[in-house]
Amino acid sequence: MEEILNQYETVHASDATIWFKAGKVEDFPTNRGGCIKYKNKQIAIFNFTRRNEWYACQNACPHKMEMVLSRGMTGSADDIPKIACPMHKKTFSLVDGSNLNGEEYSIATYPIKIVENEVFVGFVD
């Protein structure tokens, strides 16, 4: 199962060499998640309209290795946008992927940009 998590690594916008077209803005539900596949990765994308921001992260919850984060509940903790795993309620920052429950495991995050009503996710491979 570790091999699943090893394929995910945080990408910063300044490091992105590929901007993958994930879909149109209207393809993604507001204040909830959707999921795309990029190569062998499942990526959760969140149109967090309450914050007027977009986020992307791995869809795999590192706690139980299930592809469920896109179905999680969005919210904020101390003004940090977060996603809660729908299975065990573990919460992760959508900004940097840190575990907001204080546990060691975290998630990979990816940059998003919106260009002419289209959603792009940044990758390095």
Backbone hydrogen bonds in HBPLUS format (Angstrom, degrees):
<---DONOR---> <-ACCEPTOR-->    atom                        ^
c    i                          cat <-CA-CA->   ^        H-A-AA   ^      H-
h    n   atom  resd res      DA  || num        DHA   H-A  angle D-A-AA Bond
n    s   type  num  typ     dist DA aas  dist angle  dist       angle   num
A0004-ILE N   A0001-MET O   3.02 MM   3  5.47 142.5  2.16 109.6 119.5     1
A0006-ASN N   A0002-GLU O   2.92 MM   4  6.15 150.1  2.01 152.8 162.5     2
A0008-TYR N   A0005-LEU O   3.11 MM   3  5.65 165.3  2.13 118.3 123.0     3
A0011-VAL N   A0109-THR O   2.97 MM  98  6.41 158.8  2.02 162.6 169.4     4
A0015-ASP N   A0012-HIS O   2.83 MM   3  5.32 148.2  1.93 116.7 126.8     5
A0016-ALA N   A0013-ALA O   3.32 MM   3  5.31 148.5  2.42  99.7 108.3     6
A0017-THR N   A0123-PHE O   2.89 MM 106  6.21 146.8  2.00 147.4 156.2     7
A0018-ILE N   A0123-PHE O   3.04 MM 105  5.17 159.7  2.08 151.2 148.3     8
A0123-PHE N   A0018-ILE O   2.85 MM 105  5.17 158.0  1.89 152.9 158.7     9
A0020-PHE N   A0121-VAL O   2.85 MM 101  5.20 150.5  1.93 160.7 151.0    10
A0121-VAL N   A0020-PHE O   2.88 MM 101  5.20 154.0  1.95 142.8 148.8    11
A0022-ALA N   A0119-VAL O   2.77 MM  97  5.51 153.8  1.84 150.6 158.9    12
A0119-VAL N   A0023-GLY O   2.71 MM  96  5.45 174.7  1.71 165.1 167.0    13
A0027-ASP N   A0024-LYS O   2.87 MM   3  5.29 156.0  1.92 114.5 122.6    14
A0025-VAL N   A0117-ASN O   3.00 MM  92  5.53 159.9  2.05 140.2 140.6    15
A0028-PHE N   A0025-VAL O   3.19 MM   3  5.94 170.8  2.20 122.1 125.0    16
A0031-ASN N   A0047-ASN O   2.63 MM  16  5.57 152.5  1.71 167.7 160.4    17
A0034-GLY N   A0045-ILE O   2.84 MM  11  5.25 145.4  1.96 145.6 157.1    18
A0045-ILE N   A0034-GLY O   2.82 MM  11  5.25 163.5  1.85 145.4 150.2    19
A0036-ILE N   A0043-ILE O   2.92 MM   7  5.33 159.0  1.96 149.7 156.4    20
A0043-ILE N   A0036-ILE O   2.90 MM   7  5.33 164.9  1.92 149.5 154.7    21
A0038-TYR N   A0041-LYS O   2.89 MM   3  5.21 158.1  1.94 148.5 155.5    22
A0041-LYS N   A0038-TYR O   2.84 MM   3  5.21 163.6  1.86 134.6 137.2    23
A0059-ASN N   A0042-GLN O   2.95 MM  17  5.39 149.9  2.04 143.9 136.8    24
A0044-ALA N   A0057-CYS O   2.75 MM  13  5.34 152.5  1.82 161.0 167.4    25
A0057-CYS N   A0044-ALA O   2.95 MM  13  5.34 152.0  2.03 146.2 154.8    26
A0046-PHE N   A0055-TYR O   2.79 MM   9  5.12 167.5  1.80 152.3 154.5    27
A0055-TYR N   A0046-PHE O   3.00 MM   9  5.12 151.9  2.09 141.3 149.1    28
A0049-THR N   A0047-ASN O   3.00 MM   2  5.70 128.5  2.27 107.5  92.4    29
A0048-PHE N   A0053-GLU O   2.87 MM   5  5.30 129.4  2.13 155.2 170.8    30
A0051-ARG N   A0048-PHE O   3.00 MM   3  5.68 151.0  2.08 117.3 125.3    31
A0052-ASN N   A0048-PHE O   3.00 MM   4  6.00 114.3  2.45 132.0 147.8    32
A0053-GLU N   A0048-PHE O   3.19 MM   5  5.30 170.7  2.20 132.0 133.6    33
A0110-TYR N   A0056-ALA O   2.93 MM  54  5.13 159.8  1.97 131.4 131.1    34
A0058-GLN N   A0108-ALA O   3.01 MM  50  5.63 146.3  2.13 150.2 152.6    35
A0068-VAL N   A0059-ASN O   3.02 MM   9  5.89 113.6  2.47 160.4 154.5    36
A0069-LEU N   A0059-ASN O   3.04 MM  10  4.86 161.7  2.08 145.8 141.4    37
A0061-CYS N   A0066-GLU O   2.81 MM   5  5.47 168.0  1.82 158.2 157.6    38
A0065-MET N   A0061-CYS O   2.81 MM   4  5.22 128.1  2.08 151.5 165.0    39
A0068-VAL N   A0066-GLU O   3.08 MM   2  5.63 125.4  2.39 106.4  91.0    40
A0071-ARG N   A0068-VAL O   2.88 MM   3  5.55 155.0  1.94 122.6 130.5    41
A0072-GLY N   A0069-LEU O   2.94 MM   3  4.98 164.0  1.96 110.9 114.2    42
A0073-MET N   A0084-ALA O   3.20 MM  11  5.19 138.3  2.39 135.6 141.2    43
A0084-ALA N   A0073-MET O   2.96 MM  11  5.19 147.9  2.07 135.5 145.8    44
A0075-GLY N   A0082-LYS O   3.16 MM   7  5.38 144.2  2.29 141.9 142.7    45
A0082-LYS N   A0075-GLY O   2.83 MM   7  5.38 161.4  1.87 143.6 142.7    46
A0077-ALA N   A0080-ILE O   2.91 MM   3  5.10 151.2  2.00 134.2 141.8    47
A0080-ILE N   A0077-ALA O   2.93 MM   3  5.10 154.1  2.00 107.7 116.3    48
A0094-LEU N   A0081-PRO O   2.85 MM  13  5.58 172.2  1.85 140.4 141.3    49
A0083-ILE N   A0092-PHE O   2.95 MM   9  5.45 150.3  2.04 149.6 159.2    50
A0092-PHE N   A0083-ILE O   2.94 MM   9  5.45 154.1  2.01 149.7 157.7    51
A0085-CYS N   A0090-LYS O   2.82 MM   5  5.33 166.6  1.84 156.4 157.4    52
A0089-LYS N   A0085-CYS O   2.91 MM   4  4.72 138.6  2.08 136.8 141.1    53
A0100-LEU N   A0091-THR O   2.87 MM   9  5.43 153.6  1.94 134.8 142.0    54
A0093-SER N   A0098-SER O   2.86 MM   5  5.30 159.9  1.90 152.3 158.8    55
A0097-GLY N   A0093-SER O   2.94 MM   4  4.73 133.2  2.16 119.8 130.5    56
A0107-ILE N   A0097-GLY O   2.92 MM  10  4.61 161.7  1.95 129.5 135.6    57
A0102-GLY N   A0099-ASN O   3.38 MM   3  5.78 165.2  2.41 109.9 112.4    58
A0122-GLY N   A0111-PRO O   2.94 MM  11  5.22 161.6  1.98 142.1 145.9    59
A0113-LYS N   A0120-PHE O   2.98 MM   7  5.30 153.1  2.05 143.2 148.9    60
A0120-PHE N   A0113-LYS O   2.89 MM   7  5.30 156.5  1.94 160.6 167.5    61
A0115-VAL N   A0118-GLU O   2.94 MM   3  5.25 155.2  2.00 147.8 153.3    62
A0118-GLU N   A0115-VAL O   2.97 MM   3  5.25 147.9  2.07 110.0 120.2    63
